[in-house]
Amino acid sequence: MLLASIDEKHKGTMTFFYLPIDFKNKCNVGYAFINMLSASHIIPFYDTFNGKKWEKFNMKKLLPWHMHESKERLHW
């Protein structure tokens, strides 16, 4: 479900997606690891999701997205 929501606007921009699951509580742990195909996809992805409520998942929390890429590697 999460991947389907991401794919609505960002399909084909990722090379890796991992959503850790807490099997005891049968839910995700609240974060995912995503590797983008190109650094040029990071900012649009961030702009889409950062600070937004995820209506489809009945969450009240805002989504805090973090970029873990050095500025030197982002070739703009």
N, CA, C, O and CB atoms as a CASP TS submission, in Angstrom:
PFRMAT TS
TARGET T0000
AUTHOR 0000-0000-0000
METHOD Language model
MODEL 1
PARENT N/A
ATOM      1  N   MET     1       0.806  -1.185   0.000  1.00  0.00           N
ATOM      2  CA  MET     1       0.000   0.000   0.000  1.00  0.00           C
ATOM      3  C   MET     1       0.858   1.262   0.000  1.00  0.00           C
ATOM      4  O   MET     1       0.565   2.205  -0.734  1.00  0.00           O
ATOM      5  CB  MET     1      -0.922  -0.009   1.185  1.00  0.00           C
ATOM      6  N   LEU     2       1.893   1.290   0.797  1.00  0.00           N
ATOM      7  CA  LEU     2       2.771   2.455   0.825  1.00  0.00           C
ATOM      8  C   LEU     2       3.470   2.624  -0.518  1.00  0.00           C
ATOM      9  O   LEU     2       3.523   3.729  -1.058  1.00  0.00           O
ATOM     10  CB  LEU     2       3.807   2.327   1.956  1.00  0.00           C
ATOM     11  N   LEU     3       3.996   1.553  -1.049  1.00  0.00           N
ATOM     12  CA  LEU     3       4.688   1.625  -2.336  1.00  0.00           C
ATOM     13  C   LEU     3       3.732   2.080  -3.439  1.00  0.00           C
ATOM     14  O   LEU     3       4.131   2.849  -4.314  1.00  0.00           O
ATOM     15  CB  LEU     3       5.302   0.259  -2.694  1.00  0.00           C
ATOM     16  N   ALA     4       2.505   1.629  -3.414  1.00  0.00           N
ATOM     17  CA  ALA     4       1.509   2.053  -4.405  1.00  0.00           C
ATOM     18  C   ALA     4       1.262   3.561  -4.313  1.00  0.00           C
ATOM     19  O   ALA     4       1.107   4.226  -5.337  1.00  0.00           O
ATOM     20  CB  ALA     4       0.184   1.283  -4.205  1.00  0.00           C
ATOM     21  N   SER     5       1.224   4.097  -3.102  1.00  0.00           N
ATOM     22  CA  SER     5       1.036   5.540  -2.928  1.00  0.00           C
ATOM     23  C   SER     5       2.226   6.324  -3.451  1.00  0.00           C
ATOM     24  O   SER     5       2.057   7.379  -4.062  1.00  0.00           O
ATOM     25  CB  SER     5       0.807   5.873  -1.460  1.00  0.00           C
ATOM     26  N   ILE     6       3.418   5.819  -3.218  1.00  0.00           N
ATOM     27  CA  ILE     6       4.618   6.480  -3.724  1.00  0.00           C
ATOM     28  C   ILE     6       4.634   6.421  -5.245  1.00  0.00           C
ATOM     29  O   ILE     6       4.991   7.396  -5.905  1.00  0.00           O
ATOM     30  CB  ILE     6       5.894   5.829  -3.143  1.00  0.00           C
ATOM     31  N   ASP     7       4.247   5.274  -5.799  1.00  0.00           N
ATOM     32  CA  ASP     7       4.265   5.091  -7.254  1.00  0.00           C
ATOM     33  C   ASP     7       3.285   5.992  -7.996  1.00  0.00           C
ATOM     34  O   ASP     7       3.435   6.190  -9.201  1.00  0.00           O
ATOM     35  CB  ASP     7       3.963   3.661  -7.585  1.00  0.00           C
ATOM     36  N   GLU     8       2.286   6.542  -7.311  1.00  0.00           N
ATOM     37  CA  GLU     8       1.328   7.429  -7.972  1.00  0.00           C
ATOM     38  C   GLU     8       2.024   8.587  -8.679  1.00  0.00           C
ATOM     39  O   GLU     8       1.611   8.986  -9.768  1.00  0.00           O
ATOM     40  CB  GLU     8       0.327   7.969  -6.960  1.00  0.00           C
ATOM     41  N   LYS     9       3.074   9.129  -8.071  1.00  0.00           N
ATOM     42  CA  LYS     9       3.779  10.269  -8.672  1.00  0.00           C
ATOM     43  C   LYS     9       5.253   9.998  -8.934  1.00  0.00           C
ATOM     44  O   LYS     9       5.899  10.764  -9.649  1.00  0.00           O
ATOM     45  CB  LYS     9       3.652  11.473  -7.781  1.00  0.00           C
ATOM     46  N   HIS    10       5.797   8.928  -8.374  1.00  0.00           N
ATOM     47  CA  HIS    10       7.244   8.716  -8.452  1.00  0.00           C
ATOM     48  C   HIS    10       7.622   7.324  -8.952  1.00  0.00           C
ATOM     49  O   HIS    10       8.703   6.829  -8.633  1.00  0.00           O
ATOM     50  CB  HIS    10       7.864   8.945  -7.099  1.00  0.00           C
ATOM     51  N   LYS    11       6.762   6.696  -9.716  1.00  0.00           N
ATOM     52  CA  LYS    11       7.046   5.364 -10.246  1.00  0.00           C
ATOM     53  C   LYS    11       8.268   5.413 -11.161  1.00  0.00           C
ATOM     54  O   LYS    11       8.412   6.319 -11.981  1.00  0.00           O
ATOM     55  CB  LYS    11       5.822   4.807 -11.010  1.00  0.00           C
ATOM     56  N   GLY    12       9.132   4.432 -11.005  1.00  0.00           N
ATOM     57  CA  GLY    12      10.322   4.350 -11.842  1.00  0.00           C
ATOM     58  C   GLY    12      11.480   5.221 -11.398  1.00  0.00           C
ATOM     59  O   GLY    12      12.476   5.330 -12.113  1.00  0.00           O
ATOM     60  N   THR    13      11.372   5.846 -10.227  1.00  0.00           N
ATOM     61  CA  THR    13      12.452   6.719  -9.746  1.00  0.00           C
ATOM     62  C   THR    13      13.308   6.058  -8.664  1.00  0.00           C
ATOM     63  O   THR    13      14.288   6.645  -8.205  1.00  0.00           O
ATOM     64  CB  THR    13      11.867   8.012  -9.207  1.00  0.00           C
ATOM     65  N   MET    14      12.939   4.831  -8.254  1.00  0.00           N
ATOM     66  CA  MET    14      13.638   4.165  -7.160  1.00  0.00           C
ATOM     67  C   MET    14      14.320   2.891  -7.638  1.00  0.00           C
ATOM     68  O   MET    14      13.819   2.191  -8.518  1.00  0.00           O
ATOM     69  CB  MET    14      12.669   3.846  -6.026  1.00  0.00           C
ATOM     70  N   THR    15      15.478   2.604  -7.039  1.00  0.00           N
ATOM     71  CA  THR    15      16.159   1.340  -7.316  1.00  0.00           C
ATOM     72  C   THR    15      16.016   0.368  -6.150  1.00  0.00           C
ATOM     73  O   THR    15      16.277  -0.826  -6.296  1.00  0.00           O
ATOM     74  CB  THR    15      17.638   1.587  -7.613  1.00  0.00           C
ATOM     75  N   PHE    16      15.600   0.884  -4.988  1.00  0.00           N
ATOM     76  CA  PHE    16      15.487   0.054  -3.789  1.00  0.00           C
ATOM     77  C   PHE    16      14.426   0.638  -2.882  1.00  0.00           C
ATOM     78  O   PHE    16      14.362   1.853  -2.699  1.00  0.00           O
ATOM     79  CB  PHE    16      16.843  -0.051  -3.047  1.00  0.00           C
ATOM     80  N   PHE    17      13.592  -0.218  -2.311  1.00  0.00           N
ATOM     81  CA  PHE    17      12.573   0.203  -1.352  1.00  0.00           C
ATOM     82  C   PHE    17      12.478  -0.879  -0.282  1.00  0.00           C
ATOM     83  O   PHE    17      12.268  -2.050  -0.597  1.00  0.00           O
ATOM     84  CB  PHE    17      11.177   0.445  -2.051  1.00  0.00           C
ATOM     85  N   TYR    18      12.632  -0.494   0.970  1.00  0.00           N
ATOM     86  CA  TYR    18      12.524  -1.447   2.082  1.00  0.00           C
ATOM     87  C   TYR    18      11.714  -0.815   3.197  1.00  0.00           C
ATOM     88  O   TYR    18      12.076   0.246   3.705  1.00  0.00           O
ATOM     89  CB  TYR    18      13.929  -1.877   2.600  1.00  0.00           C
ATOM     90  N   LEU    19      10.632  -1.452   3.576  1.00  0.00           N
ATOM     91  CA  LEU    19       9.779  -0.993   4.658  1.00  0.00           C
ATOM     92  C   LEU    19       9.858  -2.014   5.785  1.00  0.00           C
ATOM     93  O   LEU    19       9.243  -3.077   5.693  1.00  0.00           O
ATOM     94  CB  LEU    19       8.306  -0.790   4.176  1.00  0.00           C
ATOM     95  N   PRO    20      10.609  -1.711   6.856  1.00  0.00           N
ATOM     96  CA  PRO    20      10.706  -2.651   7.973  1.00  0.00           C
ATOM     97  C   PRO    20       9.345  -2.882   8.622  1.00  0.00           C
ATOM     98  O   PRO    20       8.569  -1.945   8.813  1.00  0.00           O
ATOM     99  CB  PRO    20      11.702  -2.137   9.014  1.00  0.00           C
ATOM    100  N   ILE    21       9.068  -4.128   8.956  1.00  0.00           N
ATOM    101  CA  ILE    21       7.788  -4.509   9.544  1.00  0.00           C
ATOM    102  C   ILE    21       7.993  -5.048  10.959  1.00  0.00           C
ATOM    103  O   ILE    21       8.914  -5.825  11.215  1.00  0.00           O
ATOM    104  CB  ILE    21       7.080  -5.561   8.666  1.00  0.00           C
ATOM    105  N   ASP    22       7.131  -4.627  11.862  1.00  0.00           N
ATOM    106  CA  ASP    22       7.080  -5.171  13.214  1.00  0.00           C
ATOM    107  C   ASP    22       6.045  -6.294  13.177  1.00  0.00           C
ATOM    108  O   ASP    22       4.844  -6.042  13.269  1.00  0.00           O
ATOM    109  CB  ASP    22       6.714  -4.057  14.297  1.00  0.00           C
ATOM    110  N   PHE    23       6.512  -7.517  13.045  1.00  0.00           N
ATOM    111  CA  PHE    23       5.619  -8.652  12.886  1.00  0.00           C
ATOM    112  C   PHE    23       4.786  -8.933  14.139  1.00  0.00           C
ATOM    113  O   PHE    23       3.688  -9.481  14.046  1.00  0.00           O
ATOM    114  CB  PHE    23       6.417  -9.873  12.523  1.00  0.00           C
ATOM    115  N   LYS    24       5.303  -8.562  15.296  1.00  0.00           N
ATOM    116  CA  LYS    24       4.550  -8.768  16.535  1.00  0.00           C
ATOM    117  C   LYS    24       3.285  -7.905  16.544  1.00  0.00           C
ATOM    118  O   LYS    24       2.207  -8.370  16.914  1.00  0.00           O
ATOM    119  CB  LYS    24       5.430  -8.442  17.763  1.00  0.00           C
ATOM    120  N   ASN    25       3.435  -6.644  16.133  1.00  0.00           N
ATOM    121  CA  ASN    25       2.297  -5.723  16.133  1.00  0.00           C
ATOM    122  C   ASN    25       1.597  -5.638  14.776  1.00  0.00           C
ATOM    123  O   ASN    25       0.587  -4.949  14.633  1.00  0.00           O
ATOM    124  CB  ASN    25       2.757  -4.345  16.546  1.00  0.00           C
ATOM    125  N   LYS    26       2.139  -6.341  13.786  1.00  0.00           N
ATOM    126  CA  LYS    26       1.561  -6.390  12.437  1.00  0.00           C
ATOM    127  C   LYS    26       1.408  -5.007  11.812  1.00  0.00           C
ATOM    128  O   LYS    26       0.358  -4.669  11.265  1.00  0.00           O
ATOM    129  CB  LYS    26       0.210  -7.077  12.479  1.00  0.00           C
ATOM    130  N   CYS    27       2.478  -4.214  11.906  1.00  0.00           N
ATOM    131  CA  CYS    27       2.483  -2.892  11.282  1.00  0.00           C
ATOM    132  C   CYS    27       3.927  -2.517  10.956  1.00  0.00           C
ATOM    133  O   CYS    27       4.867  -3.169  11.411  1.00  0.00           O
ATOM    134  CB  CYS    27       1.820  -1.820  12.215  1.00  0.00           C
ATOM    135  N   ASN    28       4.089  -1.472  10.173  1.00  0.00           N
ATOM    136  CA  ASN    28       5.452  -1.038   9.874  1.00  0.00           C
ATOM    137  C   ASN    28       6.016  -0.291  11.075  1.00  0.00           C
ATOM    138  O   ASN    28       5.278   0.084  11.986  1.00  0.00           O
ATOM    139  CB  ASN    28       5.487  -0.143   8.603  1.00  0.00           C
ATOM    140  N   VAL    29       7.315  -0.080  11.069  1.00  0.00           N
ATOM    141  CA  VAL    29       7.969   0.552  12.218  1.00  0.00           C
ATOM    142  C   VAL    29       8.040   2.073  12.098  1.00  0.00           C
ATOM    143  O   VAL    29       8.562   2.743  12.989  1.00  0.00           O
ATOM    144  CB  VAL    29       9.363  -0.004  12.383  1.00  0.00           C
ATOM    145  N   GLY    30       7.522   2.613  11.008  1.00  0.00           N
ATOM    146  CA  GLY    30       7.423   4.064  10.895  1.00  0.00           C
ATOM    147  C   GLY    30       8.430   4.729   9.984  1.00  0.00           C
ATOM    148  O   GLY    30       8.466   5.958   9.910  1.00  0.00           O
ATOM    149  N   TYR    31       9.247   3.962   9.290  1.00  0.00           N
ATOM    150  CA  TYR    31      10.198   4.545   8.352  1.00  0.00           C
ATOM    151  C   TYR    31      10.468   3.542   7.239  1.00  0.00           C
ATOM    152  O   TYR    31      10.158   2.357   7.358  1.00  0.00           O
ATOM    153  CB  TYR    31      11.517   4.949   9.068  1.00  0.00           C
ATOM    154  N   ALA    32      11.045   4.037   6.170  1.00  0.00           N
ATOM    155  CA  ALA    32      11.411   3.174   5.045  1.00  0.00           C
ATOM    156  C   ALA    32      12.768   3.617   4.519  1.00  0.00           C
ATOM    157  O   ALA    32      13.183   4.759   4.721  1.00  0.00           O
ATOM    158  CB  ALA    32      10.330   3.222   3.912  1.00  0.00           C
ATOM    159  N   PHE    33      13.448   2.711   3.849  1.00  0.00           N
ATOM    160  CA  PHE    33      14.702   3.020   3.174  1.00  0.00           C
ATOM    161  C   PHE    33      14.406   3.041   1.682  1.00  0.00           C
ATOM    162  O   PHE    33      13.871   2.079   1.132  1.00  0.00           O
ATOM    163  CB  PHE    33      15.834   1.979   3.528  1.00  0.00           C
ATOM    164  N   ILE    34      14.757   4.138   1.038  1.00  0.00           N
ATOM    165  CA  ILE    34      14.501   4.283  -0.395  1.00  0.00           C
ATOM    166  C   ILE    34      15.770   4.790  -1.060  1.00  0.00           C
ATOM    167  O   ILE    34      16.364   5.775  -0.621  1.00  0.00           O
ATOM    168  CB  ILE    34      13.301   5.250  -0.665  1.00  0.00           C
ATOM    169  N   ASN    35      16.179   4.112  -2.119  1.00  0.00           N
ATOM    170  CA  ASN    35      17.324   4.551  -2.903  1.00  0.00           C
ATOM    171  C   ASN    35      16.790   5.045  -4.248  1.00  0.00           C
ATOM    172  O   ASN    35      16.156   4.296  -4.991  1.00  0.00           O
ATOM    173  CB  ASN    35      18.382   3.393  -3.088  1.00  0.00           C
ATOM    174  N   MET    36      17.055   6.304  -4.543  1.00  0.00           N
ATOM    175  CA  MET    36      16.560   6.889  -5.781  1.00  0.00           C
ATOM    176  C   MET    36      17.491   6.551  -6.940  1.00  0.00           C
ATOM    177  O   MET    36      18.702   6.419  -6.764  1.00  0.00           O
ATOM    178  CB  MET    36      16.414   8.410  -5.637  1.00  0.00           C
ATOM    179  N   LEU    37      16.912   6.415  -8.110  1.00  0.00           N
ATOM    180  CA  LEU    37      17.649   6.106  -9.330  1.00  0.00           C
ATOM    181  C   LEU    37      18.655   7.206  -9.657  1.00  0.00           C
ATOM    182  O   LEU    37      19.756   6.930 -10.134  1.00  0.00           O
ATOM    183  CB  LEU    37      16.683   5.911 -10.501  1.00  0.00           C
ATOM    184  N   SER    38      18.273   8.442  -9.398  1.00  0.00           N
ATOM    185  CA  SER    38      19.133   9.593  -9.681  1.00  0.00           C
ATOM    186  C   SER    38      18.927  10.643  -8.597  1.00  0.00           C
ATOM    187  O   SER    38      17.842  10.747  -8.024  1.00  0.00           O
ATOM    188  CB  SER    38      18.834  10.189 -11.092  1.00  0.00           C
ATOM    189  N   ALA    39      19.950  11.406  -8.323  1.00  0.00           N
ATOM    190  CA  ALA    39      19.841  12.479  -7.330  1.00  0.00           C
ATOM    191  C   ALA    39      18.791  13.505  -7.744  1.00  0.00           C
ATOM    192  O   ALA    39      18.230  14.192  -6.890  1.00  0.00           O
ATOM    193  CB  ALA    39      21.200  13.168  -7.134  1.00  0.00           C
ATOM    194  N   SER    40      18.522  13.615  -9.026  1.00  0.00           N
ATOM    195  CA  SER    40      17.529  14.591  -9.495  1.00  0.00           C
ATOM    196  C   SER    40      16.108  14.226  -9.064  1.00  0.00           C
ATOM    197  O   SER    40      15.211  15.064  -9.150  1.00  0.00           O
ATOM    198  CB  SER    40      17.588  14.705 -11.012  1.00  0.00           C
ATOM    199  N   HIS    41      15.887  13.000  -8.606  1.00  0.00           N
ATOM    200  CA  HIS    41      14.563  12.580  -8.144  1.00  0.00           C
ATOM    201  C   HIS    41      14.323  12.883  -6.666  1.00  0.00           C
ATOM    202  O   HIS    41      13.187  12.812  -6.197  1.00  0.00           O
ATOM    203  CB  HIS    41      14.385  11.101  -8.388  1.00  0.00           C
ATOM    204  N   ILE    42      15.365  13.215  -5.941  1.00  0.00           N
ATOM    205  CA  ILE    42      15.251  13.382  -4.492  1.00  0.00           C
ATOM    206  C   ILE    42      14.390  14.581  -4.109  1.00  0.00           C
ATOM    207  O   ILE    42      13.466  14.444  -3.306  1.00  0.00           O
ATOM    208  CB  ILE    42      16.629  13.530  -3.880  1.00  0.00           C
ATOM    209  N   ILE    43      14.672  15.734  -4.660  1.00  0.00           N
ATOM    210  CA  ILE    43      13.946  16.949  -4.275  1.00  0.00           C
ATOM    211  C   ILE    43      12.461  16.859  -4.626  1.00  0.00           C
ATOM    212  O   ILE    43      11.633  17.210  -3.785  1.00  0.00           O
ATOM    213  CB  ILE    43      14.564  18.169  -4.956  1.00  0.00           C
ATOM    214  N   PRO    44      12.077  16.403  -5.836  1.00  0.00           N
ATOM    215  CA  PRO    44      10.640  16.260  -6.110  1.00  0.00           C
ATOM    216  C   PRO    44       9.947  15.282  -5.157  1.00  0.00           C
ATOM    217  O   PRO    44       8.812  15.517  -4.741  1.00  0.00           O
ATOM    218  CB  PRO    44      10.435  15.799  -7.542  1.00  0.00           C
ATOM    219  N   PHE    45      10.621  14.200  -4.817  1.00  0.00           N
ATOM    220  CA  PHE    45      10.069  13.234  -3.863  1.00  0.00           C
ATOM    221  C   PHE    45       9.884  13.892  -2.500  1.00  0.00           C
ATOM    222  O   PHE    45       8.827  13.774  -1.880  1.00  0.00           O
ATOM    223  CB  PHE    45      10.989  11.995  -3.742  1.00  0.00           C
ATOM    224  N   TYR    46      10.910  14.578  -2.046  1.00  0.00           N
ATOM    225  CA  TYR    46      10.866  15.276  -0.762  1.00  0.00           C
ATOM    226  C   TYR    46       9.738  16.307  -0.746  1.00  0.00           C
ATOM    227  O   TYR    46       8.979  16.389   0.219  1.00  0.00           O
ATOM    228  CB  TYR    46      12.216  15.959  -0.473  1.00  0.00           C
ATOM    229  N   ASP    47       9.633  17.092  -1.820  1.00  0.00           N
ATOM    230  CA  ASP    47       8.586  18.113  -1.903  1.00  0.00           C
ATOM    231  C   ASP    47       7.190  17.506  -1.867  1.00  0.00           C
ATOM    232  O   ASP    47       6.268  18.113  -1.321  1.00  0.00           O
ATOM    233  CB  ASP    47       8.755  18.932  -3.172  1.00  0.00           C
ATOM    234  N   THR    48       7.023  16.335  -2.432  1.00  0.00           N
ATOM    235  CA  THR    48       5.726  15.670  -2.449  1.00  0.00           C
ATOM    236  C   THR    48       5.299  15.211  -1.065  1.00  0.00           C
ATOM    237  O   THR    48       4.127  15.345  -0.711  1.00  0.00           O
ATOM    238  CB  THR    48       5.762  14.489  -3.388  1.00  0.00           C
ATOM    239  N   PHE    49       6.213  14.678  -0.278  1.00  0.00           N
ATOM    240  CA  PHE    49       5.835  14.006   0.960  1.00  0.00           C
ATOM    241  C   PHE    49       6.219  14.702   2.260  1.00  0.00           C
ATOM    242  O   PHE    49       5.570  14.459   3.277  1.00  0.00           O
ATOM    243  CB  PHE    49       6.424  12.684   0.963  1.00  0.00           C
ATOM    244  N   ASN    50       7.214  15.531   2.279  1.00  0.00           N
ATOM    245  CA  ASN    50       7.667  16.122   3.532  1.00  0.00           C
ATOM    246  C   ASN    50       6.587  17.005   4.161  1.00  0.00           C
ATOM    247  O   ASN    50       6.044  17.903   3.517  1.00  0.00           O
ATOM    248  CB  ASN    50       8.937  16.936   3.298  1.00  0.00           C
ATOM    249  N   GLY    51       6.289  16.730   5.429  1.00  0.00           N
ATOM    250  CA  GLY    51       5.347  17.536   6.187  1.00  0.00           C
ATOM    251  C   GLY    51       3.888  17.336   5.809  1.00  0.00           C
ATOM    252  O   GLY    51       3.027  18.090   6.262  1.00  0.00           O
ATOM    253  N   LYS    52       3.597  16.342   4.994  1.00  0.00           N
ATOM    254  CA  LYS    52       2.227  16.082   4.554  1.00  0.00           C
ATOM    255  C   LYS    52       1.602  14.957   5.367  1.00  0.00           C
ATOM    256  O   LYS    52       2.298  14.050   5.823  1.00  0.00           O
ATOM    257  CB  LYS    52       2.199  15.734   3.059  1.00  0.00           C
ATOM    258  N   LYS    53       0.294  15.019   5.544  1.00  0.00           N
ATOM    259  CA  LYS    53      -0.430  13.917   6.164  1.00  0.00           C
ATOM    260  C   LYS    53      -0.677  12.861   5.107  1.00  0.00           C
ATOM    261  O   LYS    53      -0.916  13.182   3.943  1.00  0.00           O
ATOM    262  CB  LYS    53      -1.768  14.397   6.802  1.00  0.00           C
ATOM    263  N   TRP    54      -0.620  11.624   5.504  1.00  0.00           N
ATOM    264  CA  TRP    54      -0.838  10.526   4.582  1.00  0.00           C
ATOM    265  C   TRP    54      -2.268  10.046   4.775  1.00  0.00           C
ATOM    266  O   TRP    54      -2.530   9.146   5.574  1.00  0.00           O
ATOM    267  CB  TRP    54       0.192   9.370   4.808  1.00  0.00           C
ATOM    268  N   GLU    55      -3.184  10.651   4.041  1.00  0.00           N
ATOM    269  CA  GLU    55      -4.612  10.411   4.214  1.00  0.00           C
ATOM    270  C   GLU    55      -4.992   8.941   4.046  1.00  0.00           C
ATOM    271  O   GLU    55      -5.859   8.449   4.769  1.00  0.00           O
ATOM    272  CB  GLU    55      -5.389  11.248   3.230  1.00  0.00           C
ATOM    273  N   LYS    56      -4.371   8.240   3.123  1.00  0.00           N
ATOM    274  CA  LYS    56      -4.743   6.857   2.831  1.00  0.00           C
ATOM    275  C   LYS    56      -4.481   5.903   3.995  1.00  0.00           C
ATOM    276  O   LYS    56      -5.054   4.815   4.044  1.00  0.00           O
ATOM    277  CB  LYS    56      -3.997   6.379   1.617  1.00  0.00           C
ATOM    278  N   PHE    57      -3.634   6.296   4.914  1.00  0.00           N
ATOM    279  CA  PHE    57      -3.243   5.391   5.980  1.00  0.00           C
ATOM    280  C   PHE    57      -3.809   5.794   7.332  1.00  0.00           C
ATOM    281  O   PHE    57      -3.401   5.264   8.365  1.00  0.00           O
ATOM    282  CB  PHE    57      -1.751   5.317   6.062  1.00  0.00           C
ATOM    283  N   ASN    58      -4.754   6.739   7.325  1.00  0.00           N
ATOM    284  CA  ASN    58      -5.433   7.148   8.553  1.00  0.00           C
ATOM    285  C   ASN    58      -4.431   7.528   9.643  1.00  0.00           C
ATOM    286  O   ASN    58      -4.573   7.130  10.799  1.00  0.00           O
ATOM    287  CB  ASN    58      -6.348   6.028   9.051  1.00  0.00           C
ATOM    288  N   MET    59      -3.437   8.288   9.263  1.00  0.00           N
ATOM    289  CA  MET    59      -2.402   8.716  10.198  1.00  0.00           C
ATOM    290  C   MET    59      -2.605  10.182  10.545  1.00  0.00           C
ATOM    291  O   MET    59      -2.987  10.980   9.689  1.00  0.00           O
ATOM    292  CB  MET    59      -0.992   8.485   9.607  1.00  0.00           C
ATOM    293  N   LYS    60      -2.352  10.536  11.787  1.00  0.00           N
ATOM    294  CA  LYS    60      -2.422  11.931  12.195  1.00  0.00           C
ATOM    295  C   LYS    60      -1.039  12.575  12.192  1.00  0.00           C
ATOM    296  O   LYS    60      -0.912  13.798  12.252  1.00  0.00           O
ATOM    297  CB  LYS    60      -3.054  12.045  13.579  1.00  0.00           C
ATOM    298  N   LYS    61      -0.012  11.742  12.122  1.00  0.00           N
ATOM    299  CA  LYS    61       1.359  12.247  12.143  1.00  0.00           C
ATOM    300  C   LYS    61       1.719  12.867  10.796  1.00  0.00           C
ATOM    301  O   LYS    61       1.231  12.451   9.746  1.00  0.00           O
ATOM    302  CB  LYS    61       2.346  11.119  12.493  1.00  0.00           C
ATOM    303  N   LEU    62       2.590  13.877  10.860  1.00  0.00           N
ATOM    304  CA  LEU    62       3.169  14.418   9.639  1.00  0.00           C
ATOM    305  C   LEU    62       4.343  13.540   9.257  1.00  0.00           C
ATOM    306  O   LEU    62       4.982  12.939  10.120  1.00  0.00           O
ATOM    307  CB  LEU    62       3.608  15.906   9.818  1.00  0.00           C
ATOM    308  N   LEU    63       4.623  13.467   7.987  1.00  0.00           N
ATOM    309  CA  LEU    63       5.701  12.610   7.515  1.00  0.00           C
ATOM    310  C   LEU    63       7.023  13.371   7.508  1.00  0.00           C
ATOM    311  O   LEU    63       7.187  14.304   6.723  1.00  0.00           O
ATOM    312  CB  LEU    63       5.385  12.071   6.114  1.00  0.00           C
ATOM    313  N   PRO    64       7.959  12.994   8.357  1.00  0.00           N
ATOM    314  CA  PRO    64       9.274  13.654   8.353  1.00  0.00           C
ATOM    315  C   PRO    64      10.233  12.897   7.441  1.00  0.00           C
ATOM    316  O   PRO    64      10.809  11.889   7.851  1.00  0.00           O
ATOM    317  CB  PRO    64       9.855  13.742   9.792  1.00  0.00           C
ATOM    318  N   TRP    65      10.408  13.365   6.227  1.00  0.00           N
ATOM    319  CA  TRP    65      11.326  12.724   5.289  1.00  0.00           C
ATOM    320  C   TRP    65      12.717  13.310   5.477  1.00  0.00           C
ATOM    321  O   TRP    65      12.873  14.516   5.669  1.00  0.00           O
ATOM    322  CB  TRP    65      10.847  12.904   3.823  1.00  0.00           C
ATOM    323  N   HIS    66      13.702  12.465   5.423  1.00  0.00           N
ATOM    324  CA  HIS    66      15.085  12.896   5.599  1.00  0.00           C
ATOM    325  C   HIS    66      15.906  12.447   4.408  1.00  0.00           C
ATOM    326  O   HIS    66      15.769  11.323   3.924  1.00  0.00           O
ATOM    327  CB  HIS    66      15.680  12.341   6.911  1.00  0.00           C
ATOM    328  N   MET    67      16.753  13.335   3.949  1.00  0.00           N
ATOM    329  CA  MET    67      17.660  12.970   2.870  1.00  0.00           C
ATOM    330  C   MET    67      19.008  12.627   3.475  1.00  0.00           C
ATOM    331  O   MET    67      19.563  13.405   4.251  1.00  0.00           O
ATOM    332  CB  MET    67      17.791  14.115   1.824  1.00  0.00           C
ATOM    333  N   HIS    68      19.528  11.482   3.127  1.00  0.00           N
ATOM    334  CA  HIS    68      20.833  11.048   3.622  1.00  0.00           C
ATOM    335  C   HIS    68      21.811  10.976   2.458  1.00  0.00           C
ATOM    336  O   HIS    68      22.344   9.915   2.135  1.00  0.00           O
ATOM    337  CB  HIS    68      20.730   9.673   4.340  1.00  0.00           C
ATOM    338  N   GLU    69      22.027  12.091   1.859  1.00  0.00           N
ATOM    339  CA  GLU    69      22.940  12.187   0.719  1.00  0.00           C
ATOM    340  C   GLU    69      23.736  13.467   0.910  1.00  0.00           C
ATOM    341  O   GLU    69      23.164  14.512   1.220  1.00  0.00           O
ATOM    342  CB  GLU    69      22.168  12.180  -0.667  1.00  0.00           C
ATOM    343  N   SER    70      25.023  13.397   0.732  1.00  0.00           N
ATOM    344  CA  SER    70      25.832  14.593   0.916  1.00  0.00           C
ATOM    345  C   SER    70      25.580  15.583  -0.207  1.00  0.00           C
ATOM    346  O   SER    70      25.341  15.187  -1.348  1.00  0.00           O
ATOM    347  CB  SER    70      27.318  14.235   0.986  1.00  0.00           C
ATOM    348  N   LYS    71      25.632  16.853   0.108  1.00  0.00           N
ATOM    349  CA  LYS    71      25.414  17.887  -0.888  1.00  0.00           C
ATOM    350  C   LYS    71      26.424  17.780  -2.042  1.00  0.00           C
ATOM    351  O   LYS    71      26.113  18.116  -3.184  1.00  0.00           O
ATOM    352  CB  LYS    71      25.501  19.264  -0.234  1.00  0.00           C
ATOM    353  N   GLU    72      27.622  17.313  -1.727  1.00  0.00           N
ATOM    354  CA  GLU    72      28.656  17.191  -2.741  1.00  0.00           C
ATOM    355  C   GLU    72      28.265  16.157  -3.820  1.00  0.00           C
ATOM    356  O   GLU    72      28.690  16.268  -4.970  1.00  0.00           O
ATOM    357  CB  GLU    72      29.989  16.800  -2.084  1.00  0.00           C
ATOM    358  N   ARG    73      27.466  15.169  -3.443  1.00  0.00           N
ATOM    359  CA  ARG    73      27.076  14.120  -4.385  1.00  0.00           C
ATOM    360  C   ARG    73      25.840  14.491  -5.182  1.00  0.00           C
ATOM    361  O   ARG    73      25.514  13.828  -6.166  1.00  0.00           O
ATOM    362  CB  ARG    73      26.831  12.826  -3.650  1.00  0.00           C
ATOM    363  N   LEU    74      25.145  15.551  -4.767  1.00  0.00           N
ATOM    364  CA  LEU    74      23.965  15.993  -5.504  1.00  0.00           C
ATOM    365  C   LEU    74      24.421  16.937  -6.611  1.00  0.00           C
ATOM    366  O   LEU    74      24.682  18.112  -6.356  1.00  0.00           O
ATOM    367  CB  LEU    74      22.928  16.691  -4.558  1.00  0.00           C
ATOM    368  N   HIS    75      24.514  16.445  -7.801  1.00  0.00           N
ATOM    369  CA  HIS    75      25.018  17.235  -8.925  1.00  0.00           C
ATOM    370  C   HIS    75      23.869  17.931  -9.619  1.00  0.00           C
ATOM    371  O   HIS    75      23.161  17.317 -10.417  1.00  0.00           O
ATOM    372  CB  HIS    75      25.790  16.351  -9.921  1.00  0.00           C
ATOM    373  N   TRP    76      23.671  19.223  -9.321  1.00  0.00           N
ATOM    374  CA  TRP    76      22.560  19.964  -9.920  1.00  0.00           C
ATOM    375  C   TRP    76      23.065  20.846 -11.008  1.00  0.00           C
ATOM    376  O   TRP    76      22.283  21.556 -11.640  1.00  0.00           O
ATOM    377  CB  TRP    76      21.817  20.789  -8.883  1.00  0.00           C
TER
END
